[in-house]
Amino acid sequence: MKIGVLGTGMVGGTLASKLVSLGHEVRMGAREPDNPKAKAWAESAGHGASAGDFAAAAKFGEIVLSCTLGEKSVEALQAAGKENLRGKVVIDVSNPLDFSRGMPPRVSTGPAGESLGEQIQQAFPEARVVKALNTVNAAVMVDPRRAGGESDLFLCGNDAGAKKTVTDLLKQLGWTRIHDVGDIRAARGTEAYLLFWLALRSAFQTADFNVRIVLRES
Ligand SMILES: NC(=O)c1ccc[n+]([C@@H]2O[C@H](COP(=O)([O-])OP(=O)(O)OC[C@H]3O[C@@H](n4cnc5c(N)ncnc54)[C@H](OP(=O)(O)O)[C@@H]3O)[C@@H](O)[C@H]2O)c1
């Protein structure tokens, strides 16, 4: 499958490399077409890897992963171009954390408390936005067992078909416990969870952890 990865950071690089290793064709996108990190990644990641600007990556992908600085993700997607996102599954991995007032950060929302996932869906109504993977560290995203055993991943979005496509991709990454927690408004919860995730990281002094839901059998 052709996948566009918007983002040259830890998340973009980790996901892009794993997807190439699984046999996908991946184009990494950055603000500038000759971004050195994206070029270096494309040269080292092997067959199926390429680089370009956000628009080139989005146009290339049948699926587009949004892995940019949360507070600038809508801007990055605007640069990617509405026409290049139309009808496509957009996996929003980003977290809109505001560190401007120090630690712990705040979670930025829209004027009515909207999550970033909702803001992206509103800005790109013809894209099929699914929020996923944002609740774990990049290394755990592509190696779920790194968290110490089977654990839970949550996704949400308005389009059932898009959620099925994302579930299939997550299974390829090794996830077995994937929970659909509703429409894109549920991203308010999965984004706010990051505040607790940061507290857990601090308490356990590692990012290699995740949560597991236990449910009473009915
Ligand atoms: N780190 C983790 O383990 C982790 C886990 C879960 C979720 N997340 C979330 O995943 C996202 C990516 O995290 P990251 O640590 O890999 O990278 P990051 O440093 O948060 O973001 C890097 C990307 O953001 C783009 N960017 C920065 N400023 C921009 C601007 N003004 N306009 C447009 N694009 C801009 C950069 O573009 P250029 O390439 O052009 O520089 C780069 O591609 C974040 O939202 C983060 O909260 C991270």
The ligand as an SDF file (V2000), in Angstrom:
LIG
                    3D

 48 52  0  0  0  0  0  0  0  0999 V2000
    7.2910   11.2710   20.5250 N   0  0  0  0  0  0  0  0  0  0  0  0
    6.4090   10.3180   20.7890 C   0  0  0  0  0  0  0  0  0  0  0  0
    6.7480    9.2050   21.1900 O   0  0  0  0  0  0  0  0  0  0  0  0
    4.9460   10.5990   20.5460 C   0  0  0  0  0  0  0  0  0  0  0  0
    3.9970    9.6520   20.9320 C   0  0  0  0  0  0  0  0  0  0  0  0
    2.6350    9.8810   20.6280 C   0  0  0  0  0  0  0  0  0  0  0  0
    2.2730   11.0280   19.9350 C   0  0  0  0  0  0  0  0  0  0  0  0
    3.2370   11.9690   19.6040 N   0  0  0  0  0  0  0  0  0  0  0  0
    2.8330   13.1390   18.8480 C   0  0  0  0  0  0  0  0  0  0  0  0
    3.2520   12.9230   17.5100 O   0  0  0  0  0  0  0  0  0  0  0  0
    3.5780   14.1630   16.8710 C   0  0  0  0  0  0  0  0  0  0  0  0
    4.9810   14.0850   16.3060 C   0  0  0  0  0  0  0  0  0  0  0  0
    5.9040   14.0040   17.3560 O   0  0  0  0  0  0  0  0  0  0  0  0
    7.4750   13.9630   17.0930 P   0  0  0  0  0  0  0  0  0  0  0  0
    8.1130   13.9660   18.4210 O   0  0  0  0  0  0  0  0  0  0  0  0
    7.7950   12.8960   16.1120 O   0  0  0  0  0  0  0  0  0  0  0  0
    7.7850   15.2960   16.2760 O   0  0  0  0  0  0  0  0  0  0  0  0
    7.5370   16.8620   16.5310 P   0  0  0  0  0  0  0  0  0  0  0  0
    8.8530   17.4550   16.8360 O   0  0  0  0  0  0  0  0  0  0  0  0
    6.4370   17.0670   17.5150 O   0  0  0  0  0  0  0  0  0  0  0  0
    7.0210   17.3190   15.0890 O   0  0  0  0  0  0  0  0  0  0  0  0
    7.8860   17.2740   14.0090 C   0  0  0  0  0  0  0  0  0  0  0  0
    7.1570   17.6140   12.7350 C   0  0  0  0  0  0  0  0  0  0  0  0
    6.3450   18.7890   12.9080 O   0  0  0  0  0  0  0  0  0  0  0  0
    6.5550   19.6440   11.8040 C   0  0  0  0  0  0  0  0  0  0  0  0
    6.3890   21.0550   12.1800 N   0  0  0  0  0  0  0  0  0  0  0  0
    7.0200   21.7140   13.1850 C   0  0  0  0  0  0  0  0  0  0  0  0
    6.6540   23.0170   13.1730 N   0  0  0  0  0  0  0  0  0  0  0  0
    5.7790   23.1820   12.1390 C   0  0  0  0  0  0  0  0  0  0  0  0
    5.0880   24.2930   11.6060 C   0  0  0  0  0  0  0  0  0  0  0  0
    5.2110   25.5060   12.1230 N   0  0  0  0  0  0  0  0  0  0  0  0
    4.2690   24.0840   10.5410 N   0  0  0  0  0  0  0  0  0  0  0  0
    4.1530   22.8390    9.9870 C   0  0  0  0  0  0  0  0  0  0  0  0
    4.8270   21.7560   10.4520 N   0  0  0  0  0  0  0  0  0  0  0  0
    5.6160   21.9090   11.5070 C   0  0  0  0  0  0  0  0  0  0  0  0
    7.9950   19.4020   11.3960 C   0  0  0  0  0  0  0  0  0  0  0  0
    8.1610   19.7870   10.0520 O   0  0  0  0  0  0  0  0  0  0  0  0
    9.5990   19.7130    9.3250 P   0  0  0  0  0  0  0  0  0  0  0  0
    9.7950   18.2850    9.0130 O   0  0  0  0  0  0  0  0  0  0  0  0
    9.4260   20.5800    8.1410 O   0  0  0  0  0  0  0  0  0  0  0  0
   10.5950   20.2510   10.3230 O   0  0  0  0  0  0  0  0  0  0  0  0
    8.1480   17.9110   11.6270 C   0  0  0  0  0  0  0  0  0  0  0  0
    7.8030   17.1750   10.4740 O   0  0  0  0  0  0  0  0  0  0  0  0
    3.4120   15.2340   17.9590 C   0  0  0  0  0  0  0  0  0  0  0  0
    2.1580   15.8260   17.8070 O   0  0  0  0  0  0  0  0  0  0  0  0
    3.4870   14.4510   19.2550 C   0  0  0  0  0  0  0  0  0  0  0  0
    2.7510   15.0760   20.2940 O   0  0  0  0  0  0  0  0  0  0  0  0
    4.5450   11.7630   19.9020 C   0  0  0  0  0  0  0  0  0  0  0  0
  1  2  1  0
  2  3  2  0
  2  4  1  0
  4  5  1  0
  4 48  2  0
  5  6  2  0
  6  7  1  0
  7  8  2  0
  8  9  1  0
  8 48  1  0
  9 10  1  0
  9 46  1  0
 10 11  1  0
 11 12  1  0
 11 44  1  0
 12 13  1  0
 13 14  1  0
 14 15  2  0
 14 16  1  0
 14 17  1  0
 17 18  1  0
 18 19  2  0
 18 20  1  0
 18 21  1  0
 21 22  1  0
 22 23  1  0
 23 24  1  0
 23 42  1  0
 24 25  1  0
 25 26  1  0
 25 36  1  0
 26 27  1  0
 26 35  1  0
 27 28  2  0
 28 29  1  0
 29 30  1  0
 29 35  2  0
 30 31  1  0
 30 32  2  0
 32 33  1  0
 33 34  2  0
 34 35  1  0
 36 37  1  0
 36 42  1  0
 37 38  1  0
 38 39  2  0
 38 40  1  0
 38 41  1  0
 42 43  1  0
 44 45  1  0
 44 46  1  0
 46 47  1  0
M  CHG  2   8   1  16  -1
M  END
$$$$
